[in-house]
Amino acid sequence: MRIAVTGSIATDHLMTFPGRFADQLVAEQLHTVSLSFLVDNLDVRRGGVGPNICFGMGQLGGNPILVGAAGSDFDEYRAWLDRHGVDTGSVRISEVLHTARFVCTTDADHNQIGSFYTGAMSEARQIELQAVAERVGGLDLVLIGADDPEAMLRHTEECKTRSIPFAADFSQQIARMSGDDIRTLLDGATYLFSNEYEKGLIESKTGWTDAEILGRVGHRVTTLGSRGVRVERVGEEPVTVGCPEEEAKVDPTGVGDAFRAGFLSGLAWGVGLERAAQVGCMLATLVIETLGTQEYTLRRANFMDRFTKAYGDGAAEEVRVHLS
């Protein structure tokens, strides 16, 4: 399968302040705040839902096609993704804007002050999927992830017009989208991804019941946190998969993206919904054990040992051939 992943491309600039923000704030002067914090360290991490998902798929031996917009400062990030099996040939490079970035300072009490610069992400709406399809010889599935809202709507409409199967995965953008937009984004999707909270928010904003939404999509994939994932389809029993045992819980950021990477890889291998969900849960477990969304290393022997322990020999045999 040729799978394209559309979504935000960004970097995170994370700093730590050894003191407390509260100690620097004067109640009578909050209307004229002017503060500068001397921080101890700066941690720059690669991020964005598009690259996070593609990185995971690349680790599993796929060749995902990243679709999104970045700035001229994307060269180093592009080289990283290229080295890890991601096709970056369809990334639009802005001539005037920098790559999106999140800049955040955290104090000793874990309070945060942050800003998100959308930058080149706003140009993702100018990308045509037809051009991507022509470059790679056709598309079998497009995952439409959180991105510039206009881009998400355009990609969805183009998939419908050109009869390209698509997966709806609007996650962080649900909060700012109207019910009409959400209905457009999910109606006709082959897969609808969300977590439990987002599932309820989708139903509230669209005014559609769980059953009505399930009837409008091919599959509804709901992540359940530490309890794993549930995959539903009209007329069939839900497929529920638990998570492998964690060796540590370091950082949950990017866990959902890793699940999607594993699930999509399983679909590309043709191993079925249950196995695909198991691969997704195993990859997500590696991410929660690592600081950063793309800092984990997939050691195949270790991956299969843990996968076998979690899901049994039969499941492992179906997956092992694709990781050899």
MOCORBEL-V373890 format. One record per run of one state. SS is the DSSP state (2 for helix, 1 for strand, 0 for the rest). FROM is the first residue (numbers start at 0). TO is the last residue. If there is no record, write none. Layout:
# MOCORBEL-V373890
SS:FROM:TO / SS:FROM:TO
This chain:
# MOCORBEL-V373890
0:0:1 / 1:2:5 / 0:6:8 / 1:9:15 / 0:16:19 / 2:20:23 / 0:24:25 / 2:26:31 / 0:32:39 / 1:40:46 / 0:47:47 / 2:48:58 / 0:59:63 / 1:64:69 / 0:70:70 / 2:71:82 / 0:83:85 / 1:86:92 / 0:93:98 / 1:99:105 / 0:106:110 / 1:111:116 / 0:117:117 / 2:118:125 / 0:126:127 / 2:128:135 / 0:136:139 / 1:140:144 / 0:145:147 / 2:148:160 / 0:161:164 / 1:165:168 / 0:169:169 / 2:170:175 / 0:176:177 / 2:178:185 / 0:186:189 / 1:190:194 / 2:195:205 / 0:206:208 / 2:209:215 / 0:216:217 / 1:218:222 / 0:223:223 / 2:224:226 / 0:227:227 / 1:228:231 / 0:232:237 / 1:238:240 / 0:241:253 / 2:254:268 / 0:269:271 / 2:272:287 / 0:288:298 / 2:299:310 / 0:311:311 / 2:312:319 / 0:320:323
